[in-house]
Amino acid sequence: MKLCIRKDIKRLRYVIKRLFHKEEFDFNKEDYLNYTLFHENSLFVKARTIKGLVKEHFVTNPLLKNEALFILDVGCGTGEIDRLIQGDFAKVTVIGVDSAIEAVRRATMRNLNNAKFLACSAEKFCFTDNVFDIVILANILHHSYRSILNIIQESLRVLNTSGKILIFEVNSLNPLQILWFYLFCPIDKGMHMVSPMHLRRILKNVTADNGIITIKPLPSSLYFEYMAVYSKK
């Protein structure tokens, strides 16, 4: 663990050093995602976590082992996470939704097997009730701070009776993340971080059942992110 932390600190110093040598910070989102050294590592950790959740779903629901499983990726962007998870499970269908039509077009151009992408608002999904086994909210809540309640309510609406919501968010308990978020991350300018405690309160207030809420750090990039899992059962 110490070696991993030292490696991440070295990467952080390198990125910050290069940022300070740039004359201006107005590069676009795509440039930023290609530029940062944390992005790729974070993607793989998220994908591994999602795959583990899928395997767990089939293990804890043996009666469903021969049935298809449906995943909704909210705010899918260009389908980067979906690219990493769609090929591992033959009976898993991934539906990605994003309000940005250009992002959906680029995700569709990936031609992923068992994956479809739609232009759809996270505040009002274009799906009927109880259709998805897993709903993924990967780093979108801090971009939609005023709509968090609507997004989670909609996620609950489309979730089936044994489903789970998997949330990834930036970790406001990490001082380095606060520094990165507010000073060096142009795509998050003007956004609001969602703390683990605040997210737990929201989930408890919105969910009327006795579902299980688990929140823990995501072991990626000096714990810059955390994950929350809500299970209806």
Wavefront OBJ file of the C-alpha trace (Angstrom):
o trace
v 0.000 0.000 0.000
v 2.832 2.434 0.860
v 4.428 1.837 -2.521
v 1.111 2.540 -4.275
v 0.617 5.762 -2.315
v 4.148 6.951 -3.123
v 3.537 6.211 -6.781
v 0.275 8.191 -6.769
v 1.917 11.127 -4.982
v 4.633 11.150 -7.642
v 1.952 11.196 -10.355
v 0.100 14.034 -8.615
v 3.285 16.114 -8.393
v 3.968 15.500 -12.074
v 0.458 16.558 -13.145
v 0.472 19.700 -10.963
v 3.945 20.623 -12.230
v 2.767 20.384 -15.833
v -0.383 22.372 -15.033
v 1.668 25.206 -13.552
v 3.746 25.316 -16.723
v 0.649 25.763 -18.881
v -0.083 29.373 -19.800
v -3.841 28.969 -19.464
v -6.334 26.477 -18.029
v -9.206 26.693 -20.505
v -8.632 23.365 -22.248
v -11.818 21.374 -22.918
v -13.159 18.249 -21.235
v -11.771 15.816 -23.798
v -8.276 17.298 -23.510
v -8.503 17.057 -19.741
v -9.554 13.408 -19.760
v -6.689 12.552 -22.085
v -4.314 14.674 -20.055
v -4.815 13.516 -16.469
v -2.898 10.461 -15.330
v -5.589 9.468 -12.827
v -8.454 9.041 -15.239
v -7.482 5.702 -16.784
v -6.667 4.111 -13.431
v -9.973 5.302 -11.995
v -11.884 3.811 -14.924
v -10.379 0.369 -14.421
v -11.148 0.436 -10.688
v -14.770 1.393 -11.389
v -15.091 -1.327 -14.026
v -13.654 -3.925 -11.655
v -16.095 -2.837 -8.943
v -19.056 -3.080 -11.318
v -17.991 -6.531 -12.500
v -17.783 -7.664 -8.878
v -21.291 -6.371 -8.246
v -22.596 -8.250 -11.301
v -21.000 -11.507 -10.150
v -22.376 -10.982 -6.644
v -25.855 -10.426 -8.077
v -25.844 -13.816 -9.795
v -24.375 -15.560 -6.729
v -26.904 -14.098 -4.272
v -29.781 -14.680 -6.715
v -29.228 -18.269 -7.948
v -32.716 -18.367 -9.461
v -31.646 -15.577 -11.829
v -28.466 -17.251 -13.098
v -30.108 -18.201 -16.390
v -31.814 -14.846 -16.902
v -30.550 -11.648 -18.472
v -29.281 -8.799 -16.315
v -29.814 -5.155 -17.243
v -27.496 -2.300 -16.224
v -28.306 1.394 -16.575
v -25.279 3.706 -16.807
v -26.511 7.224 -16.047
v -24.358 9.996 -17.499
v -22.473 7.454 -19.595
v -20.562 10.058 -21.600
v -18.767 8.396 -24.494
v -19.224 4.910 -23.016
v -15.776 4.475 -21.471
v -16.948 2.412 -18.493
v -19.361 0.428 -20.654
v -16.478 -0.459 -22.975
v -14.662 -2.101 -20.065
v -17.589 -4.132 -18.701
v -19.783 -5.110 -21.660
v -17.644 -7.964 -22.989
v -17.315 -9.970 -19.764
v -20.890 -11.181 -19.352
v -22.884 -12.702 -22.211
v -26.238 -12.209 -20.479
v -25.654 -8.635 -19.361
v -27.118 -5.735 -21.354
v -25.829 -2.229 -20.676
v -27.987 0.811 -21.429
v -26.119 4.121 -21.306
v -27.951 7.438 -21.100
v -26.590 10.971 -21.312
v -28.107 14.377 -21.930
v -25.280 15.275 -24.331
v -26.271 14.101 -27.820
v -22.686 14.280 -29.112
v -21.466 12.026 -26.270
v -24.205 9.501 -27.058
v -23.254 9.568 -30.746
v -19.614 8.857 -29.941
v -20.573 6.086 -27.506
v -22.771 4.484 -30.189
v -19.860 4.597 -32.642
v -17.952 2.205 -30.387
v -20.301 -0.570 -31.648
v -20.180 -2.395 -28.328
v -21.869 -5.781 -28.030
v -24.913 -5.902 -25.721
v -24.786 -2.142 -25.184
v -27.105 0.639 -26.305
v -26.876 4.400 -25.795
v -29.700 6.918 -25.630
v -30.016 10.674 -25.241
v -32.022 11.029 -22.062
v -32.208 13.344 -19.051
v -31.077 11.942 -15.700
v -33.936 13.811 -14.040
v -36.577 11.956 -16.068
v -35.642 8.586 -17.536
v -37.354 7.312 -20.668
v -37.997 3.893 -19.070
v -40.860 2.199 -17.269
v -40.678 1.148 -13.605
v -38.660 -1.792 -12.216
v -36.623 -2.670 -15.321
v -32.967 -2.519 -14.234
v -30.939 -4.763 -11.933
v -28.096 -2.275 -11.424
v -28.091 1.509 -11.849
v -24.680 3.232 -12.070
v -24.193 6.901 -11.170
v -20.513 7.504 -11.878
v -19.331 10.991 -10.898
v -22.476 12.796 -12.042
v -24.026 13.974 -8.766
v -21.525 16.794 -8.218
v -22.387 17.987 -11.737
v -26.116 17.912 -10.895
v -26.098 19.109 -7.286
v -29.525 20.775 -7.437
v -31.083 17.690 -9.045
v -29.629 14.972 -6.798
v -32.993 14.102 -5.248
v -34.669 13.771 -8.665
v -31.845 11.644 -10.054
v -31.857 9.228 -7.116
v -35.666 9.042 -7.108
v -35.655 8.209 -10.806
v -32.925 5.609 -10.221
v -35.101 4.006 -7.545
v -38.123 4.063 -9.829
v -36.462 2.087 -12.623
v -34.716 -0.315 -10.190
v -36.293 -3.741 -9.764
v -37.150 -5.292 -6.400
v -33.746 -6.953 -5.931
v -31.666 -4.265 -7.644
v -28.771 -2.077 -6.539
v -27.659 1.488 -7.141
v -23.901 1.990 -7.417
v -22.665 5.559 -6.926
v -19.116 6.863 -7.470
v -18.251 10.350 -6.244
v -15.209 12.477 -5.486
v -14.068 12.129 -1.886
v -14.481 15.424 -0.018
v -12.754 13.892 3.026
v -9.454 13.780 1.146
v -7.536 17.115 1.372
v -5.682 16.380 -1.878
v -9.001 15.812 -3.645
v -10.316 19.159 -2.387
v -7.179 20.856 -3.735
v -7.493 19.095 -7.087
v -11.250 19.671 -7.373
v -11.310 23.386 -6.659
v -7.951 24.516 -8.073
v -6.779 22.219 -10.850
v -9.854 20.565 -12.393
v -11.382 22.772 -15.111
v -14.348 20.479 -15.886
v -15.491 20.694 -12.238
v -15.311 24.483 -12.024
v -18.380 25.809 -10.195
v -19.513 22.315 -9.101
v -20.308 21.171 -5.552
v -18.761 18.090 -3.951
v -21.152 15.592 -2.354
v -19.727 14.288 0.915
v -20.297 10.633 1.948
v -22.336 11.795 4.976
v -24.554 14.030 2.862
v -25.135 11.259 0.318
v -26.080 8.816 3.092
v -28.632 11.287 4.463
v -30.120 11.775 1.001
v -30.429 8.036 0.412
v -32.076 7.504 3.800
v -34.544 10.331 3.206
v -35.442 9.303 -0.327
v -35.686 5.544 0.198
v -38.807 4.511 2.087
v -37.848 0.830 2.483
v -35.301 -0.918 4.685
v -32.626 -1.070 2.035
v -28.941 -1.421 2.874
v -26.546 1.490 2.326
v -22.806 0.806 2.173
v -20.264 3.610 1.708
v -16.499 3.116 1.515
v -13.431 4.673 -0.155
v -12.562 3.592 -3.667
v -8.960 2.283 -3.673
v -7.833 4.438 -6.569
v -5.587 7.496 -6.921
v -4.963 8.162 -3.223
v -8.646 7.497 -2.431
v -9.743 10.511 -4.460
v -13.161 8.873 -4.821
v -15.615 6.883 -2.740
v -18.378 4.478 -3.649
v -21.852 4.008 -2.236
v -24.043 0.954 -2.826
v -27.761 0.965 -2.119
v -29.470 -2.442 -2.096
v -33.230 -2.793 -2.000
v -32.792 -6.086 -0.133
l 1 2 3 4 5 6 7 8 9 10 11 12 13 14 15 16 17 18 19 20 21 22 23 24 25 26 27 28 29 30 31 32 33 34 35 36 37 38 39 40 41 42 43 44 45 46 47 48 49 50 51 52 53 54 55 56 57 58 59 60 61 62 63 64 65 66 67 68 69 70 71 72 73 74 75 76 77 78 79 80 81 82 83 84 85 86 87 88 89 90 91 92 93 94 95 96 97 98 99 100 101 102 103 104 105 106 107 108 109 110 111 112 113 114 115 116 117 118 119 120 121 122 123 124 125 126 127 128 129 130 131 132 133 134 135 136 137 138 139 140 141 142 143 144 145 146 147 148 149 150 151 152 153 154 155 156 157 158 159 160 161 162 163 164 165 166 167 168 169 170 171 172 173 174 175 176 177 178 179 180 181 182 183 184 185 186 187 188 189 190 191 192 193 194 195 196 197 198 199 200 201 202 203 204 205 206 207 208 209 210 211 212 213 214 215 216 217 218 219 220 221 222 223 224 225 226 227 228 229 230 231 232 233
